[in-house]
Each structure stands twice: as structure tokens, then as C-alpha cells.
């Protein structure tokens, strides 16, 4: 388990990219198999991937460093609640822009707004669960005095 923690710490940016890219690609594949396909879906995907993945990489690295900073400080160790709240913030941060692309050239404004709100709630909830889970693992595997 220690190796998994070390790998997560080394590749936090890449994992943040995946947190943003997988839902965007999943939505795009869904839109491909459910006609009619519109050209604007490519624009939405490009914006979601370019901006969303950059934000995801930054936020995941920043959130991890924040949790590790508290975990290794005199006021540490970091708690599971710290991990859950940081994870929820990362989830919301990653999900701010990609769902907003649903507003681009839409014929169903109310449906797009509902999609955005639900996406943000789901992202917050998943971030909370992932952050709490990673904090539980991190508390068990990471030494407080490690650099």
C-alpha cells in the first residue's frame, strides 16, 4: 500500500488530469452513440479537456500538498475530515468548467442548467468520498516526519 501512496504522490497531476478527462470522454462517447451528433460536441469536448484537465492537474497536486503539509506539521496529522473537505473542493473545482460547456449552442437551456447543477453535486460528493478514502490510506501508510 505504501507503494500506491508514493505513486499517487509522484503522479498527482496525471491523476488530476484523469479525474477531469474520464467524465468528459465518457460524455462524448455517449453523445456519439446517441444521434443526432452535432459538431458543437467537439468544441465542448475540446474546451472540457484543455481547460478541465489543466485545472484538474493543478488542483489535485495542490490539494495533495495541502493535506501532506498538515499531515507532516506540528498540528498534524491530517484527519480524514481534512481529506474529505479537500477532496470535495477539488471535485467542485474540476467540475466547474466542463459542465458549463453544455450551455454552448444548446436548444434545451433548462435541461443544461439541471445538468450543470447535478454535475457539480455529483463532483462534490465523489470528491468527498475519494478524498476521505485517500486520507484513510494516507494516514495509515505515510510517516509524519517524512519529507
JOWO-V869493 format. One record per run of one state. SS is the DSSP state (helix for helix, strand for strand, loop for the rest). FROM is the first residue (numbers start at 1). TO is the last residue. If there is no record, write none. Layout:
((SS/FROM/TO) (SS/FROM/TO))
//
This chain:
((loop/1/1) (helix/2/10) (loop/11/11) (helix/12/33) (loop/34/39) (helix/40/72) (loop/73/79) (helix/80/103) (loop/104/108) (helix/109/141) (loop/142/147))
//
